[in-house]
C-alpha cells in the first residue's frame, strides 16, 4: 500500500502532467493513459486518484482560483490602491502560472456537470469584488460600465497566458500591465476619472509610460 506521502506526490504529479498536456494539446486531445504515462504511472492507476478527466480539470480550475484569490487577498481602504493591487496580483499570478492559467482560460467549456456550476460561482465572487472596487473608484459610472470595464481588464490580464516569448521580455511586465489596465479603466470611466488613477503611482524602478 502506498504511503500517504507517496500518494500525495502521485496526486500532484498527475495534476502537473495533466496541466502540461492540456496546455500543449487541449483537454479533448489528451487521454487518461497519456496523463498516466507523463506522470509516471499507468493509466488505470490514475483512476485511484481521480474519477476521470473531468475531475482532473475541475481540480486544476480549483487550484487556479485558489491561487488567484490568494494572490489578491489583501484589502485597502483606498479603492485606487486596491484596484492597482488587484491588477498587479492577477498579472503576477498569470505570469507565474502561465500553463495552468492557459488551461483555465481555454478549457472552461470542457468542464461538465456540477463542477462547472461551482466554478462559475467562484468566478462570479471574484469578479464581483473587482466590480465593487471599480465602483468605489468611479462612483459616477453605471453598473453596466463597471461590469464591462472589469471583464475587459481581466480579459487583458488573462491574455498574458498566451503571450509569445518575445512579449514576455519586458522588465516589470506586471507593472506595465498595471499601467495599461488602469488607464483603460480610467478611459472607460470618462473624463471625471481621478487623476491619481489615470496615472497610477508605480513602484520604484518600474517603467513609467509617457502621459498621453
C-alpha positions, 0 to 999 in steps of 0.5 A: 500500500502506498504511503500517504506521502507517496500518494500525495506526490502521485496526486500532484504529479498527475495534476502537473502532467495533466496541466502540461498536456492540456496546455500543449494539446487541449483537454479533448486531445489528451487521454487518461493513459497519456496523463498516466504515462507523463506522470509516471504511472499507468493509466488505470492507476490514475483512476485511484486518484481521480474519477476521470478527466473531468475531475482532473480539470475541475481540480486544476480550475480549483487550484487556479482560483485558489491561487488567484484569490490568494494572490489578491487577498489583501484589502485597502481602504483606498479603492485606487490602491486596491484596484492597482493591487488587484491588477498587479496580483492577477498579472503576477499570478498569470505570469507565474502560472502561465500553463495552468492559467492557459488551461483555465482560460481555454478549457472552461467549456470542457468542464461538465456537470456540477463542477462547472456550476461551482466554478462559475460561482467562484468566478462570479465572487471574484469578479464581483469584488473587482466590480465593487472596487471599480465602483468605489473608484468611479462612483459616477459610472453605471453598473453596466460600465463597471461590469464591462470595464472589469471583464475587459481588464481581466480579459487583458490580464488573462491574455498574458497566458498566451503571450509569445516569448518575445512579449514576455521580455519586458522588465516589470511586465506586471507593472506595465500591465498595471499601467495599461489596465488602469488607464483603460479603466480610467478611459472607460470611466470618462473624463471625471476619472481621478487623476491619481488613477489615470496615472497610477503611482508605480513602484520604484524602478518600474517603467513609467509610460509617457502621459498621453 
